[in-house]
C-alpha cells in the first residue's frame, strides 16, 4: 500500500500538462491544475504575450497559494515536449448569435494545425479536446494524429452532466454533491440527459420529479452553454468547463479509473462508429480504459442515433486532413 501511494505520488509530482489556447478556458484550467498541485503547466497561445502574461500572473500567485508548480507561457511548441496530457482549447468561442455548427470551419482549421504540432512534440500524450463543436474537433484530433482511441477524447459529458445536476439540485433544493447525473450524446442541442440513469442520494430521479419537470430541466441543460453565452454577451462559459477538464486530468494523472461521460471514438458500441460521441467511460492512466454500454430503451437509442447523425453530418463537412 505504501509503495503504491509513493508511485502514484511521484507520477503526479512529475506530471506536465500542455494547454493549447490561453483564453478563458485555458487560463482557468491552468490555474486549477497548478493550484491543486496536479501538474506543471505549459500554456501556449498564438497571441504574443497572452500566455506569458497569464503564466507570470499565475507564477506570482504561487507565493500566496503556496505551491511550487511551474506555469510557462509560450508560442513555441518545443515547450510542449514531454507533456503527459495535451488539452486543446484553441479556437474561436461561440458568441450568442452563433451556433456551434457555425464554428466548424474556423475551428477545424485551427484545431488541425495545433493538434499536428502538439502531437509532433508529445507523441505519447493523451489528448483532451475542448474546442467546439466538441465531438467533431475531438474526432479531428484523432484523425490528424492517427491516435489509438484510448488516447484522444473530448470534454463535454462531465460539463453537461454538471449542468443537469445543478438544475436538479436547484429544483429539489438539495446539494448538487448528492446528484449523480448522466448525459449521453453530442455536445449540442440533441444531447440526451438521461433521467433513468440519474440519481439523487441514490434515489432514481423519476421518483423525485414529474416527467414534465425533468423535460424542462433537460431542455435547460441542452441550452446550458447558450444561456451563459447570452448573459456574458462576449465569450462563453469557462468556470464549469475548466473544472470539468480538471476532473478528467485528475482521473488520468492519478490513475483513478473514474467513470465519467466523455466524448470518445466509437467502434460499434451503441451501434455507432466513425465518430466521437459522449458515452460513459472509465478514465485512468492509459486514457480511455473501458467504454460502458448502457441498456437503452428504443426511444433513447433513437435519440442517441439522432445526435450521432448530427455529429456525423458535421464530420462530413470537415476539410481533408490527410
Ligand atoms: N494557436 C494557438 N492558440 C490559438 C489559435 C492557434 N492557432 N487560434 C486561437 N487561439 C487562441 C486564442 O488566441 C485565444 O486565446 O485560443 C484562445 C481561445 O480562447 P477564448 O477565445 O477565450 O475562448 P474560450 O472561452 O477559452 O473557449 C475555448 O472552448 O468551450 C469551448 O466554445 C469554446 O471553442 C471554444 C473553446
Boltz pocket constraint, residues with backbone or C-beta under 6 A from the ligand:
constraints:
  - pocket:
      binder: B
      contacts: [[A, 20], [A, 21], [A, 22], [A, 23], [A, 24], [A, 25], [A, 26], [A, 44], [A, 45], [A, 46], [A, 47], [A, 50], [A, 89], [A, 90], [A, 91], [A, 92], [A, 93], [A, 94], [A, 107], [A, 110], [A, 113], [A, 114], [A, 130], [A, 131], [A, 132], [A, 235], [A, 236], [A, 237], [A, 238], [A, 241]]
      max_distance: 6.0
